Amino acid sequence: MKKKLVKQVTAFYKECFGETPQHIILSPGRINIIGEHVDYNDGYVLPAAINKYVCFAVSPNEDSKCAIVAKDIDGHYEFNVTDELKPVDKMWVNYFLGVLHQLQDREGIKGFNIVFSSTVPMGAGLSSSAAVECGFAFALNEMFGFGLSKEEIALIGQKSEHTFVGVKCGIMDQFASVFGKKNRVIKLDCNTLEHNYHKADFKEYALLLLDSRVKHTHLTSGYNDRRCEVEQGFAVLKQHYPEITTFRDCTEEMVLAVKEQLGEVNFKRCLFVVKEIQRVLDAVSALEKQDFATLGALMLETHDGLSKDYEVSCEEIDFLVDAVRNDENVLGSRMMGGGFGGCSISLVKKDAVDALIERVGSEYKEKFHIALEPYKIKIAKGTTLYTE
């Protein structure tokens, strides 16, 4: 799959520019085992890079012209590296412009040619946007020798999303895309960026993603609304508990004690965040003990919190989780990603995966008239130069 993608992108680059690209970069999508909507709330998350990639074929050129070709959508955009960069109407272009905007004044930068293509599904909650941002920053670093660290590449990707795309995302997606390791999940402290790796060998179980194939239009607005709500809620908590500095200093008891002052909506948001931060710590402990039953139970708790308290799920995703909730071959399942559509992630017995896909796919099609898209994924390494 990876080699096929590289071959196709390389061939298309030659077709577009009449030469062989100097560099091939692979930048992966990501999953998150647990820890949803806490990356911007100073919590911990448990993501991993996966074996679905955005592939970039790139070369610098000898003038200041830049050409970016999106193979999958037959998109093409040209500009000058010295132009004043601002967001444009073509949304896919903004992921590139937002990254370049931060590096435009660096010494040694020139024009370049890029072709890119992706096996990371768009809109499935697998962070195709972070893969694009970080892969492009990595490519610029390779072409022009900026000496960027992995952390700098992740932060550049995040800032691009904030400034040129308009989503105030946390750091998790970009961090996982850059720092991923094969067969390892990352416990990431979203406050300090301290991180450590934990073995992700699920024995006779496998991670299965079921793509609902829906993306409700209030993703961006809903996401930004949640940020405002938890910020307002934390301000109230801080008034009553001046010793706290982040949500990780809060307990459920604290949130319950100021329920009336928080108001119904902000109370539910804050309660979810505090519980979810603890669930990540419990999940790491379960992974270390290879206690997959506990891990699965925590995933289900997270989904119920996301659906009822944080209110970022939707009918289709709730259906996918409920369809496997009592299946003896499934330890746990939950919504993954920003919400309002995208994928569910489930921990399923390996020998039951195909039958589960068939059953849930049939039930889902009958209910919503949508063909379910399953993804059998493996945990892979982060953004890298392809050299094979």
C-alpha positions in Angstrom: 0.0 0.0 0.0 2.8 2.4 1.0 5.0 1.5 -2.0 2.0 1.8 -4.4 1.3 5.3 -3.1 4.9 6.4 -3.4 5.1 5.0 -7.0 1.9 6.8 -8.1 3.0 10.1 -6.6 6.5 9.9 -8.1 5.1 9.0 -11.5 2.6 11.9 -11.4 5.3 14.3 -10.3 7.4 13.3 -13.4 4.3 13.8 -15.5 3.7 17.3 -14.1 7.3 18.6 -13.9 9.3 16.5 -16.3 11.8 15.4 -13.7 12.3 13.0 -10.8 11.5 14.5 -7.4 14.4 15.1 -5.1 12.6 14.0 -1.9 9.6 11.7 -1.0 8.0 12.3 2.3 5.4 10.2 4.1 3.3 11.8 6.8 0.8 9.6 8.6 -2.7 10.1 9.9 -3.3 9.3 13.5 -5.7 7.6 15.8 -6.3 8.4 19.5 -6.9 5.4 21.8 -8.4 7.7 24.5 -8.3 11.3 25.6 -10.6 13.2 23.3 -11.1 17.0 23.5 -8.6 17.3 26.3 -5.5 18.2 24.3 -6.6 21.9 24.4 -7.6 21.5 28.1 -4.1 20.7 29.4 -4.8 17.0 29.7 -3.1 13.9 28.5 -3.9 12.0 25.3 -2.9 8.6 24.0 -2.5 8.9 20.2 -0.5 6.9 17.6 0.4 7.3 14.0 -1.1 4.8 11.6 -0.2 3.2 8.3 -2.3 5.6 6.2 -0.3 8.5 4.7 -0.1 11.7 2.8 2.8 11.3 0.3 4.7 14.3 -1.0 7.0 14.3 -4.0 9.1 17.6 -3.7 12.0 19.5 -5.3 13.3 23.0 -4.9 13.7 25.0 -8.1 16.0 27.8 -9.2 13.5 30.6 -9.1 10.9 31.9 -6.6 7.8 30.2 -8.2 5.9 27.6 -6.1 3.6 25.0 -7.6 1.5 22.7 -5.5 -0.5 19.9 -7.2 -3.2 17.9 -5.4 -3.3 14.6 -7.3 -6.5 13.3 -5.7 -8.7 16.3 -6.5 -7.0 17.5 -9.7 -6.1 20.7 -7.8 -3.3 23.1 -8.8 -2.1 26.2 -7.1 0.8 28.5 -8.0 2.3 31.5 -6.3 5.6 33.3 -5.6 7.5 32.4 -2.5 7.9 36.2 -1.8 4.2 36.9 -2.0 2.3 38.2 1.0 0.5 35.1 2.1 -3.1 35.2 3.2 -5.9 32.5 3.4 -7.6 31.8 0.1 -10.9 30.4 -1.0 -9.4 26.9 -1.8 -9.4 25.4 1.7 -6.8 22.7 0.9 -4.3 25.4 -0.2 -4.5 27.1 3.2 -2.9 24.1 5.0 0.2 24.8 2.9 0.1 28.6 3.0 -0.3 28.6 6.8 2.9 26.5 7.1 4.9 28.5 4.6 3.8 31.8 6.2 5.8 30.8 9.3 9.0 29.9 7.3 8.8 32.5 4.5 11.5 34.8 6.0 14.0 32.0 6.6 17.3 32.3 4.9 17.8 30.1 1.9 14.2 29.6 0.9 13.4 29.3 -2.8 10.6 28.2 -5.0 9.6 24.6 -5.1 7.4 22.0 -6.9 5.1 19.6 -4.9 2.8 16.8 -5.8 0.9 15.2 -3.0 -1.7 12.3 -2.7 -3.2 10.7 0.3 -4.5 7.4 1.7 -5.7 9.1 4.9 -9.5 9.4 4.4 -10.7 13.0 4.5 -13.3 13.8 7.1 -12.9 10.6 9.0 -11.3 12.1 12.1 -7.8 10.6 11.2 -6.2 14.1 11.0 -5.5 14.3 7.3 -5.0 18.0 7.8 -2.2 17.5 10.4 -0.5 15.0 8.1 -0.5 17.6 5.3 0.7 20.4 7.5 3.5 18.4 9.2 4.5 16.6 6.0 4.8 20.0 4.2 6.8 21.5 7.0 9.1 18.4 7.0 9.5 18.8 3.2 10.5 22.5 3.5 13.0 21.5 6.2 14.5 18.8 4.0 14.7 21.0 0.9 16.1 24.1 2.5 17.9 22.8 5.6 16.2 24.9 8.2 17.2 22.5 11.0 13.7 22.3 12.5 13.2 19.9 15.4 10.3 17.5 15.4 8.6 19.6 18.1 9.0 22.7 16.0 7.4 21.0 13.0 4.4 19.9 15.1 3.9 23.4 16.5 4.2 25.0 13.0 1.4 22.6 11.8 -0.8 23.5 14.8 -0.3 27.3 14.2 -1.1 26.9 10.5 -4.5 25.3 11.5 -5.1 28.2 13.9 -4.2 31.0 11.6 -5.1 29.9 8.1 -7.7 27.3 8.6 -9.6 28.8 11.5 -9.7 25.7 13.8 -8.3 26.3 17.3 -7.0 22.7 17.5 -4.8 21.4 20.3 -1.4 19.9 19.6 -2.2 16.2 19.6 -2.9 15.6 15.9 0.3 17.2 14.7 2.4 15.7 17.5 1.2 12.2 16.8 1.8 12.6 13.1 5.4 13.7 13.7 6.4 11.6 16.8 4.7 8.3 16.0 6.6 5.1 16.5 5.8 1.6 15.1 3.7 -0.4 17.5 3.8 2.3 20.2 1.2 4.7 21.5 2.3 8.1 22.9 1.2 9.3 26.3 1.5 13.0 25.6 1.2 15.8 28.2 -0.5 18.5 26.1 0.7 21.1 28.6 4.4 20.6 28.6 4.7 18.3 25.5 6.5 15.8 27.7 5.8 12.3 26.3 6.6 8.7 26.6 5.9 5.6 24.6 3.9 2.5 25.6 3.8 -0.8 23.8 0.7 -1.3 21.8 0.5 -5.1 21.4 -3.2 -6.0 21.8 -2.5 -9.7 21.4 -5.5 -11.4 19.9 -7.3 -8.1 19.5 -7.0 -5.5 16.8 -8.1 -1.8 16.4 -10.9 -1.4 13.9 -12.1 1.9 12.5 -15.6 2.2 11.1 -16.1 5.4 9.0 -19.6 6.7 9.3 -19.1 8.6 6.0 -20.8 11.6 7.5 -19.4 14.9 8.5 -21.9 17.3 9.9 -21.4 20.9 9.0 -21.1 22.2 12.6 -17.7 20.6 13.2 -15.6 23.8 13.2 -18.2 25.9 14.9 -19.1 23.2 17.4 -15.4 22.6 18.2 -14.7 26.3 18.8 -17.9 26.6 20.9 -16.7 23.8 23.2 -13.4 25.6 23.7 -15.3 28.7 24.8 -17.5 26.7 27.1 -14.7 25.0 28.9 -12.7 28.2 29.2 -15.7 29.9 30.8 -16.2 26.9 33.1 -12.6 26.9 34.2 -12.8 30.6 35.0 -15.7 29.8 37.4 -13.8 26.9 38.9 -10.7 29.1 39.4 -12.8 31.7 41.3 -13.8 29.0 43.8 -10.5 27.1 43.8 -7.7 29.7 43.2 -5.1 27.1 43.8 -5.9 25.3 40.5 -3.9 26.1 37.4 -5.3 23.6 34.9 -8.1 21.1 34.6 -5.8 18.3 35.7 -5.8 20.0 39.2 -9.6 19.7 39.3 -11.5 16.8 40.8 -15.0 15.6 40.1 -16.0 16.8 43.6 -14.9 20.3 42.7 -16.9 20.4 39.6 -20.0 19.0 41.3 -19.7 21.5 44.2 -20.0 24.5 41.8 -22.6 22.9 39.5 -25.2 25.7 39.9 -22.6 28.5 39.3 -21.3 26.7 36.2 -24.7 26.4 34.6 -26.0 23.2 33.0 -24.0 23.3 29.8 -20.6 24.4 31.2 -21.0 21.9 34.1 -21.4 19.0 31.7 -18.4 20.2 29.6 -16.1 20.5 32.6 -17.2 17.3 34.2 -16.4 15.4 30.9 -12.9 17.0 30.8 -12.0 16.1 34.4 -13.2 12.5 34.0 -11.5 12.1 30.6 -8.1 13.3 31.9 -8.3 10.6 34.6 -9.4 8.0 32.1 -6.2 8.5 30.1 -4.1 7.8 33.1 -6.2 4.7 33.8 -5.9 3.5 30.2 -2.1 3.8 30.3 -2.1 1.7 33.5 -4.4 -0.9 31.8 -2.1 -1.0 28.7 1.0 -1.6 30.9 -0.8 -4.5 32.6 -2.2 -5.7 29.2 -5.7 -5.5 30.8 -7.6 -4.9 27.6 -11.0 -5.5 29.2 -10.4 -2.4 31.4 -9.1 -0.4 28.4 -12.3 -1.3 26.4 -14.5 -0.3 29.3 -12.8 3.1 29.5 -13.3 3.6 25.8 -17.1 3.0 26.2 -17.1 5.5 29.1 -15.4 8.0 27.0 -17.9 7.6 24.2 -20.9 8.1 26.6 -19.2 11.2 28.0 -18.6 12.6 24.5 -22.2 11.9 23.4 -24.1 13.0 26.5 -21.9 15.5 28.4 -19.7 17.0 25.7 -22.3 16.6 23.0 -20.0 16.2 20.0 -21.3 12.8 18.7 -24.1 12.3 16.3 -26.8 9.8 15.6 -24.7 7.8 13.1 -21.7 7.5 15.4 -23.8 6.6 18.4 -25.4 3.9 16.3 -22.0 2.4 15.4 -20.9 2.3 19.0 -24.2 0.8 20.2 -24.1 -1.8 17.5 -21.0 -3.4 19.0 -21.4 -2.4 22.6 -22.7 -5.9 23.7 -20.8 -7.9 21.1 -18.8 -10.6 22.9 -15.9 -10.1 20.5 -15.6 -6.4 21.2 -14.0 -5.0 24.4 -14.7 -1.4 23.8 -15.7 1.3 21.2 -16.0 5.0 21.0 -16.3 8.0 18.8 -12.9 9.3 17.7 -11.8 12.8 16.6 -13.4 16.2 16.8 -16.9 14.7 16.4 -20.1 15.3 14.5 -19.2 12.4 12.2 -16.0 10.6 11.3 -15.0 7.2 12.7 -15.6 5.0 15.6 -12.6 3.1 17.0 -13.2 -0.4 18.5 -11.0 -3.1 20.1 -12.1 -6.3 18.4 -11.0 -9.9 18.4 -8.9 -10.4 15.3 -10.7 -13.4 14.0 -14.1 -11.7 14.4 -13.2 -8.5 12.5 -14.6 -9.5 9.1 -17.9 -10.8 10.4 -18.3 -7.7 12.5 -17.7 -5.4 9.5 -20.3 -7.4 7.5 -23.0 -7.3 10.3 -22.6 -3.6 11.3 -22.2 -2.6 7.7 -25.6 -4.2 6.8 -27.3 -2.7 9.9 -25.9 0.7 9.2 -26.9 0.7 5.5 -30.4 -0.4 6.4 -30.8 2.4 9.0 -29.0 5.3 7.2 -28.7 4.2 3.6 -24.9 4.8 3.7 -22.2 2.3 2.9 -20.0 2.0 5.9 -16.2 2.2 5.2 -14.0 0.0 7.5 -10.3 0.6 8.0 -8.1 -2.1 9.4 -5.1 -0.1 10.7 -1.7 -0.7 12.1 0.3 1.6 14.3 3.2 3.1 12.3 6.1 5.5 12.6 5.7 9.3 12.2 6.5 11.7 9.4 9.6 10.5 7.6 11.8 10.7 4.5 11.1 7.7 2.2 14.4 6.2 1.2 13.6 2.6 0.1 
